[in-house]
Amino acid sequence: MLRTATRTAFSGLVDRAIAEKVAFVILAGDIFDGAWREINTPIFFGREMARLDSAGIYVFLLRGNHDAESEMGRNLPLPSNVRMFSSDAPETFRFELPEVNVALHGQSFKRAETTDNLVRNYPSPIDGWLNIAVLHTGLEGGTEHAAYAPCSLDELKRKGMQYVALGHIHKAEILCEDPWIVMPGNLQGRHIHESGPRGAMLVSYENGELQRPERLLVDVVRWATAEVDISSARDRPDAVAVAAPVFKRILEQDADGRPVACRVVFTGQVARPRRPVRAGAHPARRTAGAGHQRGRGQPLDREDQGEERANHRRRRHRGARRRTGRSAGHVGRRGPGPGVHGLAQSGVWRTPRQGRSRCLQARDVPALKAAGEGRFAELVAEVAPSVIDRIAREE
């Protein structure tokens, strides 16, 4: 599900556009994922454009930084309903509707590292028409996204357009209402840092003016982080009881009926059980190799020597796994479809303790199948004991 999530979300957008009987669709860049080479991606995109063509819906497409470096989408033949903005200079498409005449102004990226202010050369609005500017931009920077085609909000306002359709930043936001300057975000969250609802904007023109854009949610998987304070837990059943309501709240308030890929963060101090001290042993000195003590004292008996050897082997094994990275608990990323840089196929379970975080082993992450079926109480009951036991035994 995660690997095909972006394509499923894009198909969902096409479904909603057809169901709403929209006049046209604007795609403000980053349809293809840069240097990702996979022949099924352009085939999929062409098929979805053909579905819109069959429904009589036009598409106005602008190439962003990832599209500019994509070889797969560079020479892709598209149906006649698709209009792509030129990358040589700003271009205007005129689109006449029964209710209003629409002029769309835009310019595609010629190369990925486009750091020029493109909007400065955009044409003036056409009098008596509904003017829409389409721009792929990082605005003035200051986000985790690179500042491609930088410009300011004041600059966009001064262009005199009634609506500015932006792309590039993955977070949905209405930046201005007069005129409308809107960043719709991406259709599907890619990883744990892109949590919350994802989709497009549905814009209506009624009674001679634009209405407030509406969120059109088409994402198929949600990402979330669950922080669970288990400092009050006395034992494993207590910790399970504390964690279960957190999962329930996420499913009821944030999921909207969708599967949730969740990162669980356990916080708080937990009591460590004391190990009984055997007669004749010297715990303060049992820190050397198997069968020996530091300094003066009696040697360990055979039973203690066997236990010390086992502990020594476990420490060496744990250290080797850390050096090789096999205990990271991450699953490799793969490019699942258009417009996405890759989806992590598993969340990360972390247990912060004394100001630092440790990643649990991959086997500690529960099956996504059970998560998709909403059996979180069962997952908590299965996973929490091993997590809490690990916290208690950690040095």
Sine and cosine of phi, psi and omega as CSV:
sin_phi,cos_phi,sin_psi,cos_psi,sin_omega,cos_omega
0.00,0.00,-0.68,0.73,-0.02,-1.00
-0.91,0.42,-0.64,0.77,-0.06,-1.00
-0.92,0.40,-0.55,0.84,-0.03,-1.00
-0.98,-0.20,0.18,0.98,-0.12,-0.99
-0.88,0.47,-0.68,0.74,-0.06,-1.00
-0.92,0.38,-0.62,0.78,0.04,-1.00
-0.93,0.38,-0.65,0.76,0.03,-1.00
-0.89,0.46,-0.64,0.76,0.04,-1.00
-0.90,0.43,-0.65,0.76,0.01,-1.00
-0.91,0.41,-0.66,0.75,0.08,-1.00
-0.88,0.48,-0.59,0.81,0.06,-1.00
-0.90,0.44,-0.60,0.80,0.07,-1.00
-0.89,0.46,-0.70,0.72,0.03,-1.00
-0.89,0.46,-0.67,0.74,0.04,-1.00
-0.85,0.53,-0.72,0.70,-0.03,-1.00
-0.92,0.38,-0.62,0.79,0.03,-1.00
-0.89,0.46,-0.65,0.76,0.03,-1.00
-0.93,0.37,-0.68,0.73,-0.01,-1.00
-0.90,0.43,-0.61,0.79,-0.01,-1.00
-0.99,0.16,-0.16,0.99,-0.01,-1.00
0.83,0.56,0.75,0.66,-0.02,-1.00
-0.94,0.34,0.35,-0.94,0.02,-1.00
-0.99,0.17,-0.62,0.79,0.00,-1.00
-0.35,-0.94,0.26,-0.97,0.02,-1.00
-0.84,-0.54,0.69,-0.72,0.07,-1.00
-0.94,-0.33,0.81,-0.59,0.08,-1.00
-0.91,-0.42,0.95,-0.31,-0.16,-0.99
-1.00,-0.04,0.60,0.80,0.17,-0.98
0.95,-0.30,0.28,-0.96,0.00,-1.00
0.88,0.48,0.79,0.62,0.12,-0.99
-0.98,0.20,-0.68,0.74,-0.01,-1.00
-0.97,-0.23,0.41,-0.91,-0.14,-0.99
-0.99,-0.16,0.95,0.32,0.14,-0.99
0.81,0.59,-0.81,-0.59,-0.08,-1.00
-0.99,0.14,0.10,1.00,0.01,-1.00
-0.89,0.45,0.86,-0.51,-0.03,-1.00
-0.95,-0.32,0.94,-0.34,0.01,-1.00
-0.41,-0.91,0.93,-0.36,-0.18,-0.98
-0.88,0.48,-0.45,0.89,-0.03,-1.00
-0.94,0.34,-0.38,0.93,-0.02,-1.00
-0.91,0.41,-0.81,0.59,0.05,-1.00
-0.90,0.44,-0.54,0.84,0.05,-1.00
-0.90,0.44,-0.70,0.71,0.05,-1.00
-0.87,0.50,-0.73,0.68,-0.03,-1.00
-0.89,0.46,-0.69,0.72,0.03,-1.00
-0.88,0.48,-0.61,0.80,0.02,-1.00
-0.91,0.41,-0.65,0.76,0.01,-1.00
-0.93,0.37,-0.59,0.80,0.07,-1.00
-0.91,0.42,-0.59,0.80,0.04,-1.00
-0.91,0.41,-0.56,0.83,0.07,-1.00
-0.89,0.46,-0.67,0.74,0.05,-1.00
-0.92,0.38,-0.60,0.80,0.04,-1.00
-0.88,0.48,-0.67,0.74,0.01,-1.00
-0.90,0.44,-0.47,0.88,0.01,-1.00
-1.00,0.01,0.03,1.00,0.01,-1.00
0.97,0.24,0.46,0.89,-0.05,-1.00
-0.95,-0.31,0.80,-0.60,0.03,-1.00
-1.00,0.10,0.43,-0.90,0.02,-1.00
-0.79,-0.62,0.77,-0.64,0.07,-1.00
-0.93,-0.37,0.91,-0.42,-0.20,-0.98
-0.90,-0.43,0.71,-0.71,0.05,-1.00
-0.83,-0.56,0.71,-0.70,-0.02,-1.00
-1.00,0.09,0.79,-0.61,0.05,-1.00
-0.99,-0.12,-0.25,-0.97,-0.06,-1.00
-0.91,0.42,-0.61,0.79,0.02,-1.00
-0.96,0.28,-0.57,0.82,0.06,-1.00
-0.92,0.40,-0.59,0.81,-0.05,-1.00
-0.90,0.44,-0.51,0.86,-0.01,-1.00
-0.99,-0.12,0.07,1.00,-0.03,-1.00
-1.00,0.05,0.81,-0.59,0.07,-1.00
-0.99,0.16,-0.48,0.87,-0.07,-1.00
-0.93,0.37,-0.61,0.79,-0.06,-1.00
-0.99,-0.13,0.02,1.00,-0.12,-0.99
-0.92,0.39,-0.72,0.70,-0.04,-1.00
-0.90,-0.44,0.56,0.83,-0.05,-1.00
-0.96,0.28,0.85,-0.53,0.09,-1.00
-0.95,0.32,0.75,-0.67,-0.07,-1.00
-0.84,-0.54,0.40,-0.92,0.02,-1.00
-0.88,0.48,0.25,-0.97,-0.09,-1.00
-0.93,0.37,-0.24,0.97,-0.01,-1.00
-0.99,0.15,-0.13,0.99,-0.07,-1.00
-0.99,-0.11,0.78,-0.62,0.06,-1.00
-0.90,-0.44,0.84,-0.55,-0.01,-1.00
-0.95,-0.32,0.77,-0.64,0.01,-1.00
-0.93,0.37,0.62,-0.79,0.00,-1.00
-0.91,0.41,0.45,-0.89,0.08,-1.00
-0.98,-0.18,-0.11,0.99,-0.01,-1.00
-0.99,0.16,-0.58,0.81,-0.04,-1.00
-0.28,-0.96,0.32,-0.95,0.06,-1.00
-0.84,0.54,0.62,-0.78,-0.04,-1.00
-0.78,-0.63,0.53,-0.85,-0.01,-1.00
-0.86,-0.50,0.79,-0.61,0.12,-0.99
-0.96,-0.29,0.76,-0.65,0.04,-1.00
-0.98,-0.21,0.75,-0.66,-0.12,-0.99
-0.71,-0.70,0.92,-0.38,-0.08,-1.00
-0.99,-0.10,0.81,-0.59,0.04,-1.00
-0.87,-0.49,0.35,-0.94,0.02,-1.00
-0.86,0.51,-0.59,0.81,-0.07,-1.00
-0.99,0.11,-0.57,0.82,-0.12,-0.99
-0.31,-0.95,0.47,-0.88,0.12,-0.99
-1.00,-0.06,0.74,-0.67,-0.11,-0.99
-0.90,-0.44,0.72,-0.70,0.11,-0.99
-0.88,-0.47,0.84,-0.54,0.00,-1.00
-0.94,-0.35,0.82,-0.57,-0.06,-1.00
-0.91,-0.42,0.72,-0.69,0.00,-1.00
-0.18,-0.98,0.21,-0.98,0.07,-1.00
-0.56,-0.83,0.76,-0.65,0.03,-1.00
-0.99,0.17,0.31,-0.95,0.11,-0.99
-0.98,0.22,0.73,-0.69,0.10,-0.99
-1.00,0.08,-0.56,0.83,0.03,-1.00
-0.69,-0.72,0.35,-0.94,-0.09,-1.00
-0.90,0.43,-0.71,0.71,-0.06,-1.00
-1.00,0.09,0.89,0.45,0.04,-1.00
-1.00,-0.01,0.96,-0.29,-0.03,-1.00
-0.92,-0.38,0.13,0.99,0.07,-1.00
-0.98,0.18,0.46,-0.89,0.07,-1.00
-0.99,0.16,0.99,-0.16,-0.09,-1.00
-0.96,0.28,-0.53,0.85,-0.13,-0.99
-0.92,0.39,-0.34,0.94,0.01,-1.00
-0.87,0.50,-0.50,0.86,-0.03,-1.00
-0.99,-0.12,0.07,1.00,0.03,-1.00
-0.91,0.42,0.58,-0.81,-0.05,-1.00
-0.94,0.33,0.25,-0.97,0.08,-1.00
-0.95,0.31,0.43,-0.90,0.01,-1.00
-0.91,0.41,0.45,-0.89,0.02,-1.00
-1.00,0.04,0.82,-0.57,-0.03,-1.00
-0.87,0.48,0.69,-0.72,0.06,-1.00
0.99,0.15,-0.01,1.00,0.01,-1.00
-0.92,-0.38,0.37,-0.93,0.16,-0.99
-0.99,0.12,0.93,-0.38,-0.10,-0.99
-0.99,-0.17,0.80,-0.61,0.01,-1.00
-0.83,-0.55,0.82,-0.58,0.11,-0.99
-0.99,-0.13,0.73,-0.69,0.03,-1.00
-0.91,-0.42,0.81,-0.59,-0.13,-0.99
-0.52,-0.85,0.72,-0.69,0.12,-0.99
-0.99,-0.17,0.92,-0.39,-0.15,-0.99
-0.46,-0.89,0.49,-0.87,0.15,-0.99
-1.00,-0.06,0.20,0.98,-0.06,-1.00
0.83,0.56,-0.77,-0.64,-0.07,-1.00
-0.99,-0.11,0.24,0.97,0.00,-1.00
0.99,0.17,-0.33,-0.94,0.01,-1.00
1.00,0.08,0.12,0.99,0.05,-1.00
-0.88,-0.48,-0.01,-1.00,0.04,-1.00
-0.96,0.29,-0.16,0.99,0.01,-1.00
-1.00,-0.08,0.58,-0.81,-0.04,-1.00
-0.91,0.42,0.50,-0.87,-0.07,-1.00
-1.00,0.08,0.93,0.38,0.08,-1.00
-0.97,0.22,0.58,-0.82,0.00,-1.00
0.68,0.74,0.83,0.56,-0.13,-0.99
-0.90,0.43,0.58,-0.82,0.07,-1.00
-0.32,-0.95,0.22,-0.98,-0.02,-1.00
-0.96,-0.28,0.32,-0.95,0.07,-1.00
-0.89,0.46,-0.64,0.77,0.02,-1.00
-0.87,0.49,-0.61,0.79,0.04,-1.00
-0.89,0.45,-0.69,0.73,0.02,-1.00
-0.90,0.43,-0.63,0.78,0.02,-1.00
-0.89,0.45,-0.65,0.76,-0.06,-1.00
-0.94,0.34,-0.25,0.97,0.02,-1.00
-0.93,0.36,-0.33,0.94,0.10,-1.00
0.99,0.14,0.29,0.96,0.02,-1.00
-0.99,0.16,0.43,-0.90,0.07,-1.00
-0.99,0.13,-0.43,0.90,-0.02,-1.00
-0.52,-0.85,0.68,-0.73,0.05,-1.00
-0.86,-0.52,0.91,-0.41,-0.01,-1.00
-0.99,-0.13,0.93,-0.36,-0.08,-1.00
-0.98,-0.21,0.32,-0.95,0.11,-0.99
-0.57,-0.82,0.20,-0.98,0.10,-0.99
0.91,-0.41,-0.80,0.60,-0.01,-1.00
-0.99,0.16,0.72,-0.70,-0.16,-0.99
-0.99,0.11,-0.10,1.00,0.00,-1.00
-0.99,-0.10,0.77,-0.64,0.01,-1.00
-0.96,0.27,0.70,-0.71,-0.01,-1.00
-0.30,-0.95,0.70,-0.72,0.17,-0.98
-1.00,-0.03,0.95,-0.31,-0.12,-0.99
-0.99,0.12,-0.44,0.90,-0.02,-1.00
-0.38,-0.92,0.54,-0.84,0.00,-1.00
-0.95,-0.31,-0.23,0.97,0.02,-1.00
-0.58,-0.82,1.00,-0.02,0.00,1.00
-0.98,0.21,0.11,-0.99,0.05,-1.00
-0.95,0.30,0.88,-0.48,0.10,-0.99
-0.84,-0.55,0.92,-0.40,-0.25,-0.97
-0.75,-0.66,0.75,-0.67,0.15,-0.99
-0.95,-0.32,0.94,-0.35,-0.10,-1.00
-0.98,0.21,-0.26,0.97,-0.09,-1.00
0.98,0.20,-0.14,-0.99,0.01,-1.00
-0.99,-0.13,0.27,-0.96,-0.10,-0.99
-0.97,0.23,-0.44,0.90,-0.07,-1.00
-0.55,-0.83,0.79,-0.61,0.08,-1.00
-0.86,0.51,0.68,-0.74,-0.09,-1.00
-1.00,-0.02,-0.49,0.87,-0.12,-0.99
-0.36,-0.93,-0.07,-1.00,-0.14,-0.99
-0.89,0.46,-0.41,0.91,0.01,-1.00
-0.99,0.11,-0.03,1.00,0.08,-1.00
-0.90,-0.44,0.90,0.43,-0.03,-1.00
-1.00,0.06,0.16,-0.99,0.05,-1.00
1.00,0.02,0.09,-1.00,-0.03,-1.00
-0.89,0.45,0.55,-0.84,0.01,-1.00
-0.70,-0.71,0.53,-0.85,0.01,-1.00
0.14,-0.99,-0.50,-0.87,-0.05,-1.00
-0.85,-0.52,-0.10,-0.99,0.07,-1.00
-0.89,-0.45,0.72,-0.70,0.07,-1.00
-0.97,-0.25,0.88,-0.48,-0.09,-1.00
-0.91,-0.41,0.77,-0.64,-0.01,-1.00
-0.90,-0.43,0.52,-0.85,0.07,-1.00
-0.87,-0.50,0.93,-0.37,-0.06,-1.00
-0.68,-0.73,0.60,-0.80,0.06,-1.00
0.80,0.60,0.63,0.77,0.10,-1.00
0.98,0.19,0.19,0.98,0.01,-1.00
-0.48,-0.88,0.35,-0.94,0.03,-1.00
-0.97,0.24,0.65,-0.76,0.06,-1.00
-1.00,-0.07,0.23,-0.97,0.00,-1.00
-0.88,0.47,0.76,-0.65,0.01,-1.00
-0.88,0.48,0.60,-0.80,0.02,-1.00
-0.94,-0.35,0.61,-0.79,0.09,-1.00
-0.94,0.34,0.75,-0.66,0.04,-1.00
-0.90,-0.43,1.00,-0.06,-0.13,-0.99
-0.99,0.14,0.84,-0.55,-0.04,-1.00
-0.78,-0.63,0.06,1.00,-0.01,-1.00
-0.91,0.41,0.48,-0.88,-0.07,-1.00
-0.93,-0.37,-0.28,0.96,0.04,-1.00
-0.70,-0.72,0.66,-0.75,0.05,-1.00
-0.94,-0.33,0.52,-0.85,0.10,-1.00
-0.95,-0.30,0.60,-0.80,-0.02,-1.00
-0.45,-0.89,0.40,-0.91,0.10,-1.00
-0.88,-0.47,0.81,-0.59,0.01,-1.00
-0.95,-0.32,0.89,-0.45,0.04,-1.00
-0.98,-0.19,0.85,-0.52,-0.09,-1.00
-0.86,-0.50,0.89,-0.46,0.04,-1.00
-1.00,0.01,0.93,-0.36,-0.04,-1.00
-0.95,-0.32,0.37,0.93,-0.01,-1.00
-0.92,0.39,-0.40,0.92,0.00,-1.00
-1.00,0.03,-0.10,0.99,-0.05,-1.00
-0.97,0.25,0.75,-0.66,0.03,-1.00
-1.00,0.01,-0.44,0.90,-0.02,-1.00
-0.43,-0.91,-0.10,-0.99,-0.05,-1.00
-0.89,0.46,-0.74,0.68,0.04,-1.00
-0.84,0.54,-0.59,0.81,0.05,-1.00
-0.89,0.46,-0.69,0.73,-0.01,-1.00
-0.90,0.43,-0.64,0.77,0.06,-1.00
-0.88,0.48,-0.67,0.74,0.00,-1.00
-0.90,0.43,-0.54,0.84,0.02,-1.00
-0.96,0.28,-0.62,0.78,-0.09,-1.00
-0.97,0.24,-0.59,0.81,-0.10,-1.00
-0.84,0.55,-0.71,0.71,0.00,-1.00
-0.89,0.45,-0.46,0.89,0.02,-1.00
-0.91,0.41,-0.70,0.71,0.06,-1.00
-0.89,0.45,-0.65,0.76,0.00,-1.00
-0.89,0.46,-0.66,0.75,0.01,-1.00
-0.90,0.44,-0.66,0.75,0.01,-1.00
-0.88,0.47,-0.69,0.72,0.00,-1.00
-0.91,0.42,-0.62,0.79,-0.06,-1.00
-0.98,0.18,-0.56,0.83,-0.13,-0.99
-0.97,-0.24,-0.47,0.88,-0.14,-0.99
-0.91,-0.41,-0.35,0.94,-0.18,-0.98
-0.99,0.14,-0.51,0.86,-0.09,-1.00
0.80,0.60,0.61,0.79,0.03,-1.00
0.99,0.16,0.09,1.00,-0.01,-1.00
-0.99,-0.13,0.40,-0.92,0.15,-0.99
-0.90,0.44,0.49,-0.87,-0.02,-1.00
-0.84,-0.55,0.80,-0.60,0.17,-0.99
-1.00,-0.06,0.91,-0.41,-0.23,-0.97
-0.88,-0.47,0.71,-0.71,0.17,-0.99
-0.99,-0.14,0.80,-0.60,-0.02,-1.00
-0.97,-0.26,0.80,-0.61,0.01,-1.00
-0.87,-0.49,0.93,-0.36,0.06,-1.00
-1.00,0.06,0.74,-0.67,-0.01,-1.00
-0.79,-0.61,0.24,-0.97,0.06,-1.00
0.98,-0.18,0.33,-0.94,0.04,-1.00
-1.00,-0.02,0.65,-0.76,0.04,-1.00
-0.85,-0.53,0.51,-0.86,-0.01,-1.00
-0.96,0.30,0.68,-0.73,0.05,-1.00
-0.99,-0.14,0.82,-0.58,0.02,-1.00
-0.92,0.40,0.65,-0.76,0.03,-1.00
-0.99,0.13,0.66,-0.75,0.03,-1.00
-1.00,0.07,0.63,-0.77,0.02,-1.00
-0.92,0.39,0.59,-0.81,0.01,-1.00
-0.99,-0.12,0.80,-0.59,-0.01,-1.00
-0.97,0.25,0.47,-0.88,0.06,-1.00
-0.89,0.45,0.72,-0.70,0.04,-1.00
1.00,0.01,-0.16,0.99,-0.01,-1.00
-1.00,-0.02,0.37,-0.93,0.01,-1.00
-0.82,-0.57,1.00,0.00,-0.13,-0.99
-0.85,0.53,-0.58,0.81,-0.06,-1.00
-0.91,0.41,-0.35,0.94,-0.07,-1.00
-0.96,-0.29,-0.09,1.00,-0.08,-1.00
-0.99,0.12,0.88,0.47,0.00,-1.00
-0.83,-0.56,-0.05,1.00,0.00,-1.00
-1.00,0.02,-0.14,-0.99,0.01,-1.00
-0.91,0.42,0.13,-0.99,-0.07,-1.00
-0.87,0.49,0.75,-0.66,0.11,-0.99
1.00,0.07,0.06,1.00,-0.04,-1.00
-0.71,-0.71,0.35,-0.94,0.11,-0.99
-0.84,-0.55,0.38,-0.93,0.10,-1.00
-1.00,0.06,0.66,-0.75,0.07,-1.00
0.97,0.26,-0.46,-0.89,-0.08,-1.00
-1.00,-0.04,0.48,-0.88,0.03,-1.00
0.51,-0.86,0.03,-1.00,-0.03,-1.00
-0.99,0.11,0.58,-0.82,0.08,-1.00
-0.92,0.39,0.39,-0.92,0.02,-1.00
-0.94,0.33,0.52,-0.85,0.08,-1.00
-0.97,0.25,0.09,-1.00,-0.12,-0.99
-0.90,0.44,-0.61,0.79,0.00,-1.00
-0.90,0.43,-0.69,0.72,0.02,-1.00
-0.92,0.40,-0.60,0.80,0.03,-1.00
-0.88,0.48,-0.66,0.75,0.01,-1.00
-0.89,0.45,-0.67,0.74,0.02,-1.00
-0.91,0.42,-0.65,0.76,-0.02,-1.00
-0.91,0.42,-0.64,0.76,0.06,-1.00
-0.87,0.49,-0.68,0.73,0.00,-1.00
-0.89,0.46,-0.68,0.74,0.04,-1.00
-0.89,0.45,-0.64,0.77,0.01,-1.00
-0.89,0.45,-0.68,0.73,0.03,-1.00
-0.90,0.44,-0.64,0.77,0.00,-1.00
-0.90,0.43,-0.65,0.76,0.02,-1.00
-0.90,0.43,-0.67,0.74,0.02,-1.00
-0.90,0.43,-0.67,0.75,0.00,-1.00
-0.90,0.44,-0.67,0.74,0.00,-1.00
-0.90,0.44,-0.67,0.74,0.01,-1.00
-0.90,0.44,-0.65,0.76,0.02,-1.00
-0.89,0.45,-0.63,0.77,-0.01,-1.00
-0.92,0.39,-0.59,0.81,0.04,-1.00
-0.91,0.42,-0.65,0.76,-0.04,-1.00
-0.92,0.40,-0.58,0.82,-0.01,-1.00
-1.00,0.06,-0.10,0.99,0.04,-1.00
0.97,0.23,0.20,0.98,-0.09,-1.00
-0.98,0.22,-0.14,0.99,-0.01,-1.00
-0.97,-0.23,0.29,0.96,-0.11,-0.99
-0.94,0.34,-0.51,0.86,0.01,-1.00
0.98,0.19,0.22,0.98,0.03,-1.00
-0.98,-0.19,0.51,-0.86,0.10,-0.99
-0.94,-0.34,0.62,-0.79,-0.08,-1.00
-0.85,0.53,0.50,-0.87,0.02,-1.00
-1.00,-0.07,0.57,-0.82,0.07,-1.00
-0.68,-0.74,0.50,-0.87,-0.02,-1.00
-0.97,0.23,0.95,-0.32,-0.12,-0.99
-0.99,0.13,-0.27,0.96,-0.04,-1.00
0.19,-0.98,-0.20,-0.98,-0.11,-0.99
-0.93,0.37,0.59,-0.81,0.13,-0.99
0.97,0.24,0.22,0.98,-0.07,-1.00
-0.71,-0.71,0.63,-0.78,-0.05,-1.00
-1.00,0.01,0.01,1.00,0.00,-1.00
0.72,-0.69,0.58,-0.81,0.02,-1.00
-0.90,-0.43,0.79,-0.61,0.13,-0.99
-0.92,0.38,0.77,-0.64,-0.08,-1.00
-1.00,0.08,0.05,1.00,0.05,-1.00
-0.40,-0.92,0.55,-0.83,0.10,-1.00
-0.98,0.22,0.06,-1.00,0.02,-1.00
-0.90,-0.43,0.78,-0.63,0.04,-1.00
-0.99,-0.16,0.86,-0.52,-0.06,-1.00
-0.82,-0.57,0.49,-0.87,0.02,-1.00
-0.78,-0.63,1.00,0.07,0.02,-1.00
-0.89,0.46,0.70,-0.72,0.03,-1.00
-0.51,-0.86,0.82,-0.58,0.01,-1.00
0.83,0.56,0.72,0.69,0.14,-0.99
0.99,0.17,0.14,0.99,0.02,-1.00
-0.65,-0.76,0.34,-0.94,-0.05,-1.00
-0.90,-0.43,0.59,-0.80,0.10,-1.00
-0.85,-0.52,0.71,-0.71,0.06,-1.00
-1.00,0.06,0.76,-0.65,0.01,-1.00
-0.97,0.23,0.25,-0.97,-0.01,-1.00
-0.95,0.31,0.36,-0.93,-0.06,-1.00
-0.86,0.51,-0.50,0.87,-0.04,-1.00
-0.94,0.33,-0.26,0.97,0.03,-1.00
-0.99,0.15,-0.19,0.98,0.01,-1.00
-1.00,0.08,0.83,-0.56,-0.06,-1.00
-0.94,0.35,0.32,-0.95,-0.05,-1.00
-0.91,0.41,0.68,-0.73,0.02,-1.00
-0.92,0.39,-0.41,0.91,0.01,-1.00
-0.88,0.47,-0.71,0.70,0.03,-1.00
-0.91,0.42,-0.60,0.80,0.03,-1.00
-0.91,0.42,-0.66,0.75,0.01,-1.00
-0.90,0.44,-0.46,0.89,0.02,-1.00
-1.00,0.03,0.02,1.00,0.08,-1.00
0.97,0.23,0.30,0.95,-0.03,-1.00
-1.00,0.04,0.86,0.51,-0.10,-1.00
-0.96,0.27,-0.56,0.83,0.02,-1.00
-0.87,0.49,-0.64,0.77,0.02,-1.00
-0.92,0.39,-0.63,0.78,0.01,-1.00
-0.91,0.41,-0.68,0.73,0.01,-1.00
-0.88,0.47,-0.70,0.72,-0.02,-1.00
-0.89,0.46,-0.52,0.85,-0.04,-1.00
-0.99,0.14,-0.66,0.75,-0.16,-0.99
-1.00,-0.01,-0.63,0.78,-0.13,-0.99
-0.83,0.56,-0.67,0.75,-0.02,-1.00
-0.84,0.54,-0.69,0.73,-0.01,-1.00
-0.93,0.36,-0.57,0.82,0.02,-1.00
-0.92,0.40,-0.73,0.68,-0.03,-1.00
-0.92,0.40,-0.63,0.78,0.03,-1.00
-0.89,0.45,-0.61,0.79,0.03,-1.00
-0.91,0.42,-0.67,0.74,0.05,-1.00
-0.87,0.50,-0.70,0.72,-0.06,-1.00
-0.92,0.40,-0.56,0.83,-0.07,-1.00
-1.00,0.01,-0.16,0.99,-0.08,-1.00
-0.93,0.37,0.68,-0.73,-0.01,-1.00
-0.97,0.25,0.00,0.00,0.00,0.00
